[in-house]
Amino acid sequence: MISALHHVQLAAPPLSEDRLRAFYGGVLGMIELPKPPELAARGGCWFQAGGCQLHLGVEEDFRPARKAHPGILVAELDALAVQLTAHGSPVTWDESLPGYRRCYASDPVGNRLEFLEPTRSTRGPAAA
């Protein structure tokens, strides 16, 4: 039976690793993980924050994911939205998911990302 989600993989165009590192490592503050040598030869890069891993794999015929996306839980969503916008990734707010504040942004190669922060009611009384 499934016990957890290990990682999400998004596609990226060839030779985009520097832009991806600047965004996922620099803007989002994720830690880059070393890829095993046999996989590193394929290009791309892997990142982690908490128990969440995001893998970016090179796809020759790349097309950004505009509907499909990872949903990334964050703390301080407003501060992240300011940071994303300041680094050239404007956010679109969406209030249609009960229990969460959320926004969407794109990574530097056009992949859609969803950022969610639980509302007080979702976190429960212990978090209040």
Helices and strands as residue ranges (DSSP letters): E 7-12, H 17-20, I 21-27, E 31-33, H 37-40, E 45-49, E 52-58, E 71-73, H 77-86, E 92-94, E 100-106, E 112-118, H 120-123, G 125-127
